[in-house]
Amino acid sequence: MSGQRRFLKMWARTVGMPIGITDEDKPEFLPISQTDVRRALAFRTFWIVLHILTCAMIIAGNGRGLGFW
């Protein structure tokens, strides 16, 4: 397994998306295909990044307003 696939699998399981290498490798309780899991993982990753950026902007704005920088 390549490093990129290993990272994808680790990230997917970190955010709660059980992913396998093939459709046969998927967990039994997951009734959707690996393609749909990858799409859901992309949306969930976007959502997490959006939250991180939003929090960073709020912190930066408050720091500027309070005179920290």
N, C-alpha and C positions, 0 to 999 in steps of 0.2 A: 504494500500500500504506500502510495507516495505521501510526502509530507503535507501537500495541499489537501488530499483526501482525509488524512488523519486529523488535520486542523478542522476541516468542515464537520467531521463526525464529532469531534470534541465540542466545538461551538454549538452544534445542534443539540447535543445532549445537555449542555450547560443551560440553554434557554428553554429546555423542556420539550424539544422536538425529537422524538426517537427516530433516528435515521439509520439506515443500513447502507451497504454498498449496492445491493440490488433489491428488486422487489421481493425476492425470496428470503433475503436477509432481514426483512423488516420484522418488528415485533408483532405478535399475533393479534393484539388488541387494537392495532392501528388499521382501520378499514380503508385507507387511501393509499394511492401509489406514491412511490418515491419522488416522482416529478412534482406532485402536489405538496409533498412534505418540503421539498426544496423551495417551492414558491412561498409557502407559509413561513419558512425559515427566513427568506429574503425580506418579507414584510415585517416579521418580528425583529429582525436585525435593524431595519430602517427605523422602526418604532423606538428601539432602545437607543440608537444613535441620536434620534430626534430629542429624546428626553435628556440625554447627556448634554447636547448642545444648548437646549433650553435652560437647563440648570446653570450651565457655565455663563450664559448671557445674563441671567438673573443675578448671579453672584458678581459678575463684572459691573453690571449697572449699579448694584447696591454699593459696591466698593468705591465706585466713582462718586456716587451721591454722598457717601459718608467721608469722602476726602482721603481714602487710603491710597489712591493713585490718580 
